[in-house]
Amino acid sequence: HRISIIQDWISDSEFMKSTDTVVFISESKSLVNSRVVRLPQVVDVEIPSPEVEARRHFISWFNRTQKPANKELNLWGSQSQLAVLTAGLSIQALRQLLVSACYSGEKLRPETVIEKVSEFIQAQLGEDVVEFKKPAHTLTDIVGNQKLVAFLKDQIIPRITSTGKDSISGLSVCGPIGSGKTFIFEGLAGELDIPVLVLKNIRSMWFGQTDVIFERLRRLLMALVNVLIFVDEADTQFGQVGRDAHATERRLTGKIQAMMSDPQLRGNITWLLMTARIYNLSPDLRREGRVGDIVIPVLDPIGEDRETFLRWTLNNVHKGEIPQETFDHMLVLTEGYSAASFASLRADLEAAKAREGTLSVDEIVDVISDRILPNIGPIRRYQMLQAFLNCTRKSLLPMEYSPEIRESWLQQIAQLEALGVRG
C-alpha cells in the first residue's frame, strides 16, 4: 500500500511541476522497490568509495585540524603512501584508523594498515564472501613444472603487476583434477607483492541479497589499486547466462563479465580463474578481453618433471643413492601419476617409514607396487583434452601444435562424450 502511495505521489503532475525533490537513500539500488526505481523521473546517483586523492586529502585535513589534543599521527612513511594502502576503506573507517593510531602513540606500519583494511572489507562483505590471503609458499616451492614456472615469472607476473597498457584483465587456469593448479597459483600469489583477494561465494539464499553483495564488491574493487582476485573452482562460482539459467544467476554472471572488461579497472584488477572444467564457463566469460587472453593448462608431469616429482617423493624416506635401474622401474610403476598422486605416494611412504623406522629400496618399491590409482582416468583424460583445446599459448603445450592435432583432440572428446564421460 505504501509503495502505491509513493508511486502515485511522485508521479502526480503537480508534484512533478513543483520544485520539491524526494531523496531515497539506500545501500543498494536493488533494496528499493522496483516499482519506484523504474519510474522515469527517478534518477540513480551512486556515491563511490573514496579514491586515492580523496583519501590523501582527508588524511592531510585530519592531520592539520582533527587530531586529538596533544597527540601526533606517527606514520612509517608519507601520507601519500598511507592513502594508497587504505584503498577500500570508507571515510569513517579511515578516520577511525587515524584516531586509533594517534591515541596508541605507536608508529602506524603498513602491515597494521593492511590488516585493518582486510578486517573492514571482510566485515562489509562477509567472511564467507571474500578473504584476503598471503600464501605461505612461492614459486620457488613448486616441484617440477619448469616450463610453466618460467612462463609465470617471465610473462605473467610483469603483466599482473603492471598498471600500463601491457596489463591484463584476467587469465584462466585449467587442467585435470589433481594436477596442482591451486598450489601452483597460490605460489604465484605468494610471489606477488600486491593484495590477493580470494572470492569465495557472492550468492545469497535471501531474496535480493546477491545483488547487494555484488554492489558492495563492485564499490570495493573500484577503489582498490593493483589487486589480484583469486577464484578457485570458478565453474561453480560463475554459471551460465543461457535461458535455462536462473535470472539471478544470469544477472550475476553478466555483471561479473562486464566488470572484467571494464576499462576503468584494467591495470588495477586482475582476475585469476581456476577450474578443472573450463568448458562449463560461459563463452562470454572466456573471450579475449576478460579471462580468455591467457588460458594456462596445468598438466600431469612428463619427462624431467616426472623424474623431479619422483625424487621429491623419495627424498624424505631414502637419503642414499637409488640404482638407476631401480629408479627407472619406479618411473614405470608411477606411469600416469598426477601431482596429487605423487603427494599421496609421499604420504604413504612417510607412513610406512613411521611404522618401520627406515625403508629399504625394495620396501619403497613394494609400497609403490601396492598402489592402484582411483578410477577417474577417463574423466581426467576428458579434462586434459579440454585443457589442450582451450590453451591459448602453443609454448605451454607438451606437443607440437597443428590443426590436425587439434582435430584429433576434438575427435577424442567426442568419443569420450559418446561413452557418457563429460568430466
C-alpha positions in Angstrom: 0.0 0.0 0.0 2.8 2.4 0.9 4.6 1.7 -2.4 1.4 2.6 -4.3 1.1 5.9 -2.3 4.8 6.8 -3.1 4.4 5.9 -6.7 1.2 7.9 -7.1 2.7 10.8 -5.2 5.9 11.3 -7.2 4.1 10.6 -10.4 1.5 13.3 -9.8 1.7 16.0 -12.4 1.5 18.8 -9.8 4.4 17.3 -7.8 6.5 16.9 -10.9 6.0 20.5 -11.8 7.0 21.7 -8.3 10.5 22.3 -7.1 10.3 19.6 -4.4 12.6 16.6 -4.5 12.3 13.2 -2.8 15.6 11.5 -1.9 15.6 7.8 -1.3 18.8 6.7 0.5 19.8 3.0 0.4 22.9 0.9 0.4 21.9 -0.7 -2.9 19.5 0.2 -5.7 18.1 -3.3 -5.5 16.8 -2.7 -2.0 14.4 0.0 -3.2 11.2 -1.4 -4.6 11.4 -1.9 -8.4 8.1 -0.1 -9.0 9.8 3.1 -7.7 13.2 2.5 -9.2 11.8 2.0 -12.7 9.9 5.3 -12.8 11.4 7.6 -15.5 11.6 10.6 -13.1 13.8 8.6 -10.6 17.5 9.1 -11.2 20.3 6.9 -9.8 23.1 8.7 -8.0 25.9 6.3 -6.8 28.3 7.5 -4.2 31.6 5.6 -4.8 34.2 4.6 -2.2 36.7 7.4 -1.7 39.5 7.3 -4.3 43.2 7.8 -3.5 43.1 11.6 -3.9 40.1 11.9 -1.6 41.8 9.7 1.0 45.0 11.7 0.7 43.1 15.0 1.2 41.2 13.6 4.2 44.5 12.3 5.8 46.1 15.8 5.3 43.0 17.6 6.6 42.8 15.2 9.7 46.5 15.8 10.5 46.1 19.6 10.3 42.8 20.1 12.1 41.2 16.9 13.6 43.9 15.3 15.6 43.1 14.7 19.3 44.7 17.3 21.6 48.4 16.7 22.3 48.5 13.6 20.0 50.6 13.0 16.9 50.0 10.9 13.8 53.1 8.9 13.6 53.5 7.2 10.1 56.1 4.8 8.8 56.2 6.8 5.5 54.4 9.6 3.7 50.7 10.5 3.8 50.5 9.6 0.1 51.8 6.0 0.9 49.1 5.7 3.6 46.4 6.9 1.1 47.4 4.2 -1.4 47.4 1.4 1.3 43.9 2.4 2.6 42.2 1.6 -0.7 38.8 0.1 0.2 38.2 2.0 3.4 35.3 4.4 3.8 36.0 7.9 5.2 34.6 6.9 8.6 36.8 3.8 8.7 39.8 5.8 7.7 39.1 8.3 10.4 38.8 5.5 13.0 42.2 4.2 11.9 43.8 7.6 12.2 42.2 8.3 15.6 43.3 4.9 16.9 46.9 5.5 15.6 47.0 8.9 17.4 45.8 7.5 20.7 48.1 4.5 20.6 51.2 6.7 20.1 52.9 3.9 18.1 54.1 4.2 14.5 51.4 3.2 12.1 53.0 0.5 9.9 52.0 -1.0 6.5 51.1 -4.4 8.0 48.8 -2.8 10.5 47.0 -0.8 7.8 46.6 -3.9 5.5 45.2 -5.8 8.5 42.7 -3.1 9.2 41.7 -2.8 5.6 41.2 -6.6 5.4 39.1 -6.6 8.5 36.9 -3.7 7.2 36.3 -5.3 3.8 35.5 -8.7 5.3 33.1 -7.0 7.7 31.4 -5.2 4.9 31.1 -8.2 2.5 31.2 -11.1 5.0 33.9 -13.6 5.7 32.1 -16.2 3.6 32.3 -13.9 0.5 35.9 -12.7 0.4 39.2 -13.4 2.2 42.5 -11.5 2.0 45.2 -14.1 1.5 49.0 -14.2 1.7 50.0 -17.7 0.8 53.0 -19.1 2.8 54.7 -20.6 -0.3 56.0 -19.1 -3.5 57.0 -20.3 -6.9 60.4 -21.5 -5.5 58.4 -24.2 -3.6 56.9 -25.6 -6.8 58.0 -29.1 -7.7 58.6 -29.8 -11.4 56.6 -27.7 -13.9 59.8 -26.0 -15.0 58.3 -24.6 -18.2 55.2 -23.3 -16.5 57.1 -21.6 -13.6 59.4 -19.9 -16.1 56.4 -18.7 -18.1 54.7 -17.3 -14.9 57.9 -15.5 -13.8 58.8 -14.1 -17.2 55.5 -13.2 -18.8 52.6 -13.3 -16.2 54.0 -11.6 -13.1 55.1 -8.4 -15.0 51.7 -8.1 -16.6 49.8 -8.7 -13.4 51.8 -6.0 -11.5 51.7 -3.6 -14.4 49.2 -0.7 -14.4 50.0 0.3 -18.0 48.8 -0.8 -21.4 50.6 -4.2 -21.1 48.4 -5.1 -18.1 45.9 -8.0 -18.4 42.3 -8.0 -17.1 42.4 -11.7 -16.3 43.6 -15.2 -17.0 42.2 -18.7 -16.7 43.9 -21.8 -15.4 42.6 -25.2 -16.4 43.7 -28.8 -16.3 42.6 -32.2 -14.9 41.7 -32.6 -11.2 44.8 -33.3 -9.1 47.3 -31.6 -11.4 48.3 -29.0 -8.8 46.5 -25.9 -10.1 45.7 -24.4 -6.8 49.1 -25.0 -5.2 51.0 -23.6 -8.2 48.9 -20.4 -8.4 48.8 -19.9 -4.7 52.6 -19.9 -5.1 52.2 -17.2 -7.8 50.0 -15.2 -5.5 52.7 -15.5 -2.8 55.3 -14.3 -5.2 53.3 -11.1 -5.9 53.8 -8.0 -3.7 50.2 -7.0 -4.1 46.9 -7.8 -2.2 45.3 -11.1 -3.1 41.6 -11.2 -2.7 40.1 -14.7 -2.6 36.5 -14.7 -3.9 34.6 -17.4 -2.1 30.8 -17.0 -2.7 28.8 -14.0 -3.7 25.5 -15.7 -3.8 23.0 -15.4 -1.0 20.0 -17.6 -0.2 18.0 -14.4 0.7 16.0 -12.6 -1.9 17.8 -9.6 -3.3 20.9 -10.1 -1.2 23.1 -11.4 -4.1 22.7 -8.0 -5.9 23.5 -6.2 -2.7 26.7 -8.3 -2.2 27.7 -7.7 -5.8 27.3 -3.9 -5.5 29.4 -3.9 -2.3 32.1 -5.9 -4.1 32.0 -3.6 -7.1 32.3 -0.5 -4.9 35.3 -2.1 -3.2 37.0 -3.1 -6.5 36.5 0.4 -8.0 38.6 1.8 -5.0 41.4 -0.8 -5.0 44.7 -0.4 -6.8 46.6 -3.3 -8.3 44.9 -6.3 -6.7 44.6 -10.0 -7.8 41.2 -11.6 -7.5 41.7 -15.4 -6.9 38.7 -17.6 -7.8 39.1 -21.4 -7.3 36.6 -23.8 -8.7 35.4 -20.9 -10.9 32.9 -23.1 -12.8 30.8 -23.4 -9.6 31.2 -19.6 -8.9 30.1 -18.3 -12.2 27.4 -20.1 -14.0 25.8 -19.9 -17.5 23.9 -17.0 -19.0 21.6 -19.0 -21.2 17.8 -19.1 -21.0 17.9 -22.2 -18.7 19.8 -20.4 -16.0 18.1 -18.7 -13.1 17.5 -14.9 -13.6 19.7 -14.1 -10.6 22.5 -16.4 -12.0 22.3 -14.7 -15.4 22.3 -11.2 -13.9 25.3 -12.0 -11.6 27.4 -13.7 -14.3 26.6 -10.8 -16.7 27.7 -8.2 -14.1 30.9 -10.0 -13.4 31.7 -10.3 -17.1 31.1 -6.6 -17.6 33.3 -5.8 -14.6 36.1 -8.0 -16.1 36.2 -6.0 -19.3 35.7 -2.6 -17.6 38.5 -0.3 -18.9 38.4 1.6 -15.6 39.5 -1.5 -13.8 42.2 -2.7 -16.2 45.6 -2.4 -14.6 44.0 -2.2 -11.1 42.2 -5.6 -11.0 43.4 -8.9 -12.4 41.1 -11.9 -12.3 42.6 -15.3 -11.9 40.0 -18.1 -12.5 40.9 -21.7 -11.9 38.8 -24.7 -12.8 39.2 -28.3 -14.0 36.0 -27.8 -16.1 36.8 -24.7 -18.2 34.2 -25.9 -20.7 31.5 -25.1 -18.0 32.4 -21.4 -18.0 30.3 -19.3 -20.4 31.9 -18.4 -23.7 31.3 -14.7 -22.8 33.5 -15.2 -19.8 36.2 -17.0 -21.8 36.5 -14.4 -24.5 39.6 -12.2 -25.0 39.4 -9.0 -23.0 38.2 -11.0 -20.0 39.9 -14.2 -18.8 40.4 -15.6 -22.3 43.5 -13.6 -23.1 45.7 -16.2 -21.5 44.4 -19.7 -20.7 47.1 -21.8 -19.0 46.9 -25.6 -18.8 48.4 -27.3 -15.8 49.1 -30.9 -16.8 50.5 -34.1 -15.4 54.3 -34.2 -15.1 56.2 -35.8 -18.0 59.9 -36.3 -18.8 62.2 -34.4 -16.5 59.3 -33.0 -14.5 58.2 -36.6 -13.6 61.7 -37.5 -12.5 61.8 -34.4 -10.3 58.4 -35.4 -8.8 59.6 -38.9 -8.0 62.8 -37.7 -6.4 60.8 -35.2 -4.3 58.5 -38.1 -3.3 61.5 -40.2 -2.2 63.8 -37.6 -0.6 62.3 -37.8 2.9 62.3 -41.6 3.2 65.6 -42.5 1.5 68.7 -40.4 1.6 71.1 -42.8 -0.2 71.6 -43.3 -3.9 69.0 -45.4 -5.8 70.3 -47.5 -8.6 69.3 -46.1 -12.0 67.7 -49.4 -13.0 65.5 -49.4 -9.8 64.7 -45.7 -10.4 63.6 -46.4 -13.9 61.4 -49.2 -12.6 59.8 -46.8 -10.2 59.1 -44.4 -13.1 57.3 -47.3 -14.8 55.3 -48.0 -11.7 54.3 -44.4 -11.4 53.2 -44.0 -15.0 50.1 -41.8 -15.3 50.7 -40.2 -11.8 49.4 -36.7 -11.3 50.9 -34.2 -8.8 48.3 -35.3 -6.3 49.2 -38.9 -6.9 52.8 -38.2 -6.1 51.8 -36.3 -3.0 49.6 -39.2 -1.9 52.5 -41.7 -2.5 54.8 -39.4 -0.5 52.4 -39.6 2.4 52.1 -43.4 2.1 55.9 -43.7 2.2 56.1 -41.4 5.2 53.5 -43.6 7.0 55.5 -46.7 6.1 58.7 -45.1 7.4 56.9 -44.2 10.7 55.9 -47.8 11.2 59.2 -49.4 10.1 61.7 -46.8 11.2 63.7 -47.0 8.0 62.8 -48.1 4.4 65.0 -50.1 2.1 64.8 -49.5 -1.7 62.9 -52.9 -2.0 60.4 -51.8 0.6 59.8 -48.5 -1.2 59.2 -50.4 -4.4 56.7 -52.7 -2.5 54.8 -49.6 -1.3 54.6 -48.2 -4.9 53.7 -51.5 -6.4 50.8 -52.0 -4.0 49.0 -48.8 -5.1 46.1 -48.6 -7.6 45.1 -45.2 -9.0 41.5 -44.2 -8.4 39.0 -45.0 -11.2 38.9 -41.4 -12.6 41.2 -41.8 -15.6 38.5 -41.2 -18.3 37.3 -38.0 -16.5 40.9 -36.7 -16.1 41.6 -37.5 -19.8 38.5 -35.6 -20.8 39.6 -32.6 -18.7 43.1 -32.8 -20.1 41.9 -32.7 -23.7 39.7 -29.7 -22.9 42.8 -28.0 -21.4 44.7 -28.7 -24.6 41.7 -27.3 -26.6 41.3 -24.1 -24.6 45.1 -23.3 -24.1 46.0 -20.0 -25.8 49.8 -20.5 -25.9 51.5 -23.1 -28.1 54.6 -22.9 -25.9 52.6 -24.3 -22.9 51.5 -27.5 -24.7 53.5 -30.7 -24.3 53.5 -31.4 -28.1 53.8 -29.5 -31.4 50.6 -27.8 -32.2 48.9 -28.2 -35.6 45.4 -28.0 -37.0 45.5 -31.8 -37.4 46.3 -32.5 -33.7 43.6 -30.1 -32.7 41.1 -32.0 -34.8 42.3 -35.2 -33.1 41.5 -33.7 -29.6 38.0 -32.9 -30.8 37.5 -36.4 -32.0 38.8 -37.9 -28.7 36.5 -35.6 -26.7 33.5 -36.7 -28.9 34.4 -40.3 -28.3 34.5 -39.8 -24.5 31.2 -37.9 -24.6 29.6 -40.8 -26.6 30.7 -43.0 -23.7 29.0 -40.7 -21.2 32.2 -39.1 -19.9 31.8 -35.3 -19.5 34.2 -34.5 -16.6 
